[in-house]
Amino acid sequence: MPRTLLTTRSALVFLLAILCGIGAGVLSGVAGLSTAQAVLSGAAGFGFSVPFFNALID
């Protein structure tokens, strides 16, 4: 059996963090921020979501 790149838990944490980052970026864009600001808020949402979901899913 080949070794996987990520565990299921890690993949779930990253998936949830990516979804939160996309949501934050889209909501920022809809709110009228510039594209650069929306991308930065999405990246910040992703960055803060990873440790949150890592602690939450144990």
N, C-alpha and C positions, 0 to 999 in steps of 0.2 A: 504494500500500500504506500503510495507516495505521500511524503510529508506536505502538509498544507502551509501556506504562507502565513496565515493568521488563524488564530483560534476563532471559534464561533462567537465567543464573548467579545473579543476584540473587534470582530467584524460588525457586531451589533452596536457596540459603542461608537465606532466610526460612522456607521450608517445613520444613527440617530443624531450625531453631531453634525453631519453633512446636511441632514434635513433641517435642523435648526438654523444652520448658517444660511441655507438657501431661503428659508422662510424669513429670516431677519433681513436679508438683502432685498428680497422682493417687497416686503412691507416698507422698507426704507425707500425703495424706488417709487412705490405707489404714493408714499407720503410727500414726494416732491424733491427728495434730495438728488444731488447730481449722481451720475453713474459711479464716479470714483468713491464718493461717500457711501453709496449703497454697497459697493464691493467691500469696502473697509469694514462696514458694520456687519456684513455677512461673514467676513473673515474673523472678526472679533467674536461674533456669535458662535462660530465653529470652535474657536480657541477656548472660550469659556465653557462650552458644552462638553468637551472631551473629559476634563476632570470631574465634572458634575455627574455625567453618566457612568464614568468609571467607578465612582464611589457609590452610585445608586444601584448599579447592577453588580451584585457581589455574590 
